[in-house]
Amino acid sequence: MFTACNDDFLNVDPLDRYSDAAVWTDKALVTSFVNNIYQGQYYGFHTVMFSSLCDEAMEVWSWESQPVVKSEINPSYLGILGPGFWIYAFNNVTWNRLYKNIRACNIFFENVEKYELQGNDIDQLRGEVHYLRGYFYYWLTRLPFSSQ
């Protein structure tokens, strides 16, 4: 009844995310961190092409161009003719998202140094992240000045 309490139960790792120590000591989690940075890249391809709107080509998926071909578009649904449809691939090319990805690259470099990660896999990831950071800076130079 008069024994001392053990307060180790208060020191619990969060269950909804990995701790920094867990991420930067496991090569698989470090690789996942870098893979997540890749998702910030510009996606330059559309499966839908303007040639699908006429008899020049046939789109096999019938995404967005079929309503135009069948004359089923209306002011509330423009699909492929909508003002934002063709810029969908540029969703990641905004000041905020580019700087977020650059920050992730910098976090990678800081933690590789801090946890002294070494090996061929880490060297490859280091090279990939150098490329990605340069890639994101390139897109920053291409954007007009704005507060997006």
C-alpha angles and dihedrals in degrees: 000000000000098000121128119262121243110222097191089110088072093062100075127152113238113264097209098059143017120263118240091248091054094049098046096045096052118070092205091056092045088053090049090052090054092045088056090056089057089063089071092069124113110262104218104184134082122193089209118074132189089240087070089070093069139029092279094092139004119229109215097199097052092219114163097324098075094072088056094047091048093044092241099130121117135176092270093051119036098154110176091012093054117118095243100040099092095043093056090102090062095060092111094048101088129113093248096049094043092051090046089056093045088052090052089052090051091048088053092053093046094051095044086058095041096050092035094231114188140172140087093285092053091047090053092048090048090055092047092051091048088055093046093050090051090047092054092047089051090057090048089058090052096052123088116240109272141128100250 
